């Protein structure tokens, strides 16, 4: 199965807009949203089937048994994350948002009043009817987003036997979720924005993908908001031998489509027509065909 990952160096470039359009154009039978901190692909890719939900447990967290606790304070003194609190009313307790699961407090507690318990850090979701959609939602304060992304991808792979293409909507940035998304994919399409920060972050994500030796291409979204910077992106691609898949204009109709829960290829608009060309060029690259001009 070919895996196409769609990324952006920063948020707000239109990555999910492009991903949803590609899914519609490919009539993809398998796709995923790996932006587990703020997933929103499901808002466009509506599924009528029941969703299968599974708790995802991250790092274990410390829990203090008040019946065994002697209030010696050793745990609080030795917690480098300041996750253990004390009050006269309730005694010692653990702030689960601050606890990093290092288990030092458990090891040092003379009363064996502290245990490390598995806590739900997020929720995996799987929609399965005429297509497979894997996604997840990380809970507030949880720091295991990369591992949860891996679970999203594993779930997609397990359920997609016999399917020849999957499209993955990744996370912005270059952190753990992106690194986990990059693992094992066949190609990355980077959606770039023609702004100073957009170009800088595009370069960062290109360098990140390069370290994983993944085939990479670039397209420009909202290119007509700054033609000079759009030209800079094209020249950067030419200089570094990075395939350029095309450009998509800023389009007020696209905003209306997304706000109505539609992909830009489901309405008559200039951005929808442009993304079709970007899609064809990207598919040619993915399957090692000649890229159209």
Secondary structure, DSSP 8 states (H G I E B T S, - for coil): -EEEEEEESSTTSSHHHHHHHHHHHHT-SEEEE--TTS--GGGTS---S-EEEEEEE-S-EEEE-TTT-----HHHHH-TT--EEEETTTEEEE-TTT-----HHHHH-TT--EEEE--EEEEEEEEESSSEEEEEEE-TT---HHHHHHHHHHHHHHH-TT--EEEEEEEESSSHHHHHHHTT-SEEEEEEESSHHHHHHHHHHHHHHHHTT-EEEEEEESGGG-HHHHHHHHHHHHHTT-EEEEEE---HHHHHHHHTT--GGGS--HHHHHHHHHHHHHHHHHTT-----
